[in-house]
């Protein structure tokens, strides 16, 4: 329970002129004696709460309103994760095409609106004052996504024709889907590829055709799947892992030092304010893109092949100008 939630809980307990003991307040809030004293003092000093101690009842209650500003708690609102989830769900439902869910969409939207308007602000105010922007989302065919989801949940194999944008060609694969992944506003399926005899991630929007097979899907243990998929950088994983060593300018360091590029990353500041970041990767495609967006504010220190790859991409970009 965070501090603002505790203030609301104290307010709730003291409403109606009831006297509440110090011990009950501590128990309800789950805080120490010292913390509760600080909370009560803060409410009185900052919010002008008319909290009084009554010796006869050995408890606290609201008394006569105090001189000065009217006692009022700040509006209890959503956390960043909650408002992102609610508004994202609202946008997804509003953009949903007619289909099996059509009869259920309006009631769901009504319930979301009720949740968004549960505080002091109307759903319209929230939608007007908060924006959730989706970037670089690629369109995918609903029927392909439905088949992949069905195969994943029912543990069935799929035969797919998957388009490789780098090589500009499609290959036919038989896969055992393990799980669906929503990453950077796009959908992927982590699967065992029976052609390559290993784990792979497939972009669902790049599936040109899909056929549900009768064969049972091969199961990969969750621990093995997690280890494989977390070993590399971003969506591209693999067993042959290298470590990238990057150095950012003092300017870029103000942002990068606060970012999480990978769960196993290591970061440290140098004496001159530059920031050194080390992280594992198995396929450099996505890592190179993230490096390039920092332009002159980042240098690849190692390994040599990654440094060369970034240098060639920069030279290629310069030739355009």
N, C-alpha and C positions, 0 to 999 in steps of 0.2 A: 504494500500500500504506500503510494507516494504521499508527499506532504499535503498537497491540495486535497487528495482523497481523505486524509485524516481530518482536515478542517471540516469537510462536509459531514464526516461521521460524527465529530464532536457536536456540530450544529444539530444534527438529527437526534442525537441522544439528549440534548438539553432542551429541545422544543417542548412546548406544552407546560412549562413551569415546573417540570419534574426535577427533583434533586438527584444527582448521580454521583456516586462515590468515586473517589480517586482510583480505587482499586478496580472498579468496573470499567472506568474509562481506559485504564492501562490494558485490561484484558481485552476489551473490544478493539483496541487499536493495535495491540501487539507490539507496544513500544516500552522503553524503559521509563523509570520514574523521572529521570532528568529530561528525557525527550518530551514527555507529556507536559512537564512544566514549561519547557521552551515553546511548545505549540500553543498552550493556553496564553502565555505572555504575548506571543506573536499575534494571535487573534485579537487580543485586547488592544495592543499598541498600533497595529497596522490596519485592522479592519474595524476598530472601535467597537468590538463585540462586548456587550454588557454582561460579561461573565462574572458571577459573584460566588464567593465561598460562604456557605451557611454552616455555622458551627453547630447549630441545633440538630441539623440532619446529617452533619459531617459529609456534605456533598456540594457539588457545583450546580448552578442553574443560571438561567438568564434572568437578570433583574430589570430595573428601570433603565430605559435607553439612556446612554451617556450623552453629554454635551458634545457638539461637534458633528462631523459627517455621519449620515445614517449608516448603521451597521449593514454591510452587504458583502457577501463572499463573491470572489470573481467567478465568472461562468465556468462550470466544469465541462471541459470539452474533450475531444478525442486526442489520442496520441498520434504522432506522425504515421505509425504503421496502421492504426485503425482507420484514419481518414483516407489513407491511400487505398486500403482494401475496400472500404465502402464505396468510394467514388469510382474505383476501377470496376467493381461489380455493377454499379449503376450504369456506367458507360457500355460495358459489355452487353448487358441485358437490353439497353435501348437500341443497340446496333444489331441485335440478333435477328437473323432472317427467319421468316415463317418456317415452322417445322414442328417436330414433336413437342417442343417445349412451349409453343405459342400459347396454349391455354393457361400455362402456369406463370408466364412472364409478368403479366399485369399485377397479380397478387404479390409476386416477389418485389416488383418495383414499389408497390405501395408500402410493403413492410420496410424496405430500405429507406424510403422517404420518412417513415415514422421514426426510424432509428436516427437518421440524420437530423430530424427536427426534435429530438428528445431533450435538447438543451434549451438555451434561450433564443436560439436562432432557427428560422424556418429553413426547410430543405432548399427553397429557392435562394435564400441568402447564402447558404453554404456553397451551392453550385455556382453562384455568381462570383463569390469571393475566393474560391479555391479552384485551381486548375491542375489537372493531371494530364500531362502530355505524353503521348506514346510516340516513340521515335523509331523510324526505319522498320516498322512492322511489315512483313511480307504477306501477301494474300495466299491462302491455301484453300484447297478444295475440301468442302465439308465432307464429302463421301470418303476421301482418303483419310482424313482425320478420324472419322467414325470407325473405319475399318481398323486403323492402327490402335485406337482406344479399345475396341472390342477384342482384338487379338491380345492386347496387353493384359486386360482384366480376365479374359477367359483362358489365358495361357495356351494360345494357339500360334502356329507359325504363319508367316506371311510371305508371299512372293511379291516382290516389288521391282519396278524399274525406277532406279534412282539417278537423277541427273547431277553430274559433277560439273559445277560451274567453272572450276579451274581448268579442267581438261576439255570442256564443252562436249561432253558425251554422256550417254546414259548406259548403265550396266544393270543387268538383272541379278537380283540377290534373293536368297531365301534367308529370312531372319527370324529369330526368336525374340520378340519384344520383351524388355525387362521393365521399363518404366518410361513414362512421358515426362518431358522436361520443358518448362517455359523459361526461356533465357533471352534477355535483352529484347523482349517483346516478340519473340518468335518461338515456335514449337519444334521440339526435337524428340526423337525416340532413341533411348539407349537400348541397344539390342546385341544379341550374339549373331554375328554374321557367319553363316555356314559356308559361304564362298571363301572368305578370308580366314575362317576358323579362329575367330577372335572377337572381342568386344569392339563395337563401333557406335558412333552417334550419327544419326541420319536426320537431316532437316526435312520435316514433313512437307513443307511447301515445295521441295524438290522431287517429291514422289510423282512420277508421271502416270503410273498405274499401280494398282494393289489388288491382290487376290488372297482371300482368307483360305488357308489350307486346313485339312483335317488333322494333320500331324500335330502332336503335342509339342509345345514349345520347350526348348531346353532351358532349365532354370539355372541361374547363376547366383551363388550365395551373395547376400546383401553386403557382407564384409568385403568380398572380392570385388563386387561392383563398385562400392564406394571407394575403395583403394585405387582402383583403375581409373575411375572418372575424376578423382581428385588429384591424381598424380601430375597431370599436365596443367596447362594454363587455359582458362576459359572452357569452351565447349570441346576443344580438340585435346584428346587425351591419348595415352599410350604407355607402353612399358619402358621405352627407351627415353629416359628423362634426362634433360640437361638443365643446368642452372644459369639463368640470365643474371648478369650483374650490370645494373644501370646506375648512372649518377645524374641527378637533377640539379638545376641551377637553384640558388637561394630563392628566387621568385617562385619557381614551380614547386619547390619543397614545401611551401606554405599550404599547398593543396594535397600533394602526393603523400606527404607524411601522415595525413589523416585518412587516406583511402586504403581499402583492403583489396588488393589485386588478386591475392591468392591466400588460402588458409595457412600455408606453410611459409609465407614470405618472411624475410628478415630485413629490418630497416635500421639505419643509424645516421645521425648527423655528423658531418665533418667539421673541422675547426672553422672553416670559412663560410659555414652556413649551407653548403651543398648537402644534398641528401642521397645516400646510397641505398639502393633497393635490390635485394636478391630474391629470386623466385624461380620455381621449377616450371618447365614447359616440355611438352613432348612434340608438339607441332607448332611452328613459329608463326603461322598465318595470322592468328588473332593478336598475338603479342606484338608483331611488327606493326599492325594497324594502330594499336594503342600507343606504341612508342612514337610513331610518326606524327601523331596528333599534337605532340609536345614540341615538335620542330626543333629549334636551336636550344631549347631548355633541357635537353636530355642527351646523354652520351652513353652508348653501349660499350661497356668495358670488356665484357666477355659473355659467351665464348666467341672466338674469332669468326666462326661461320655466321653467327647472328649479327655481329658487327658488319660483316661483309654484305649480308642480305639487306640491312637497313641502308648501308652506303649505296648499294646499287639502286634501291628504290628511290633514294633522294636524287641520285644522278638522273634517273629516268624522269622524275618529276621536273627537274631543272631543264631537261631537254625540251619540255613542252613550252618553255618560256624564252 
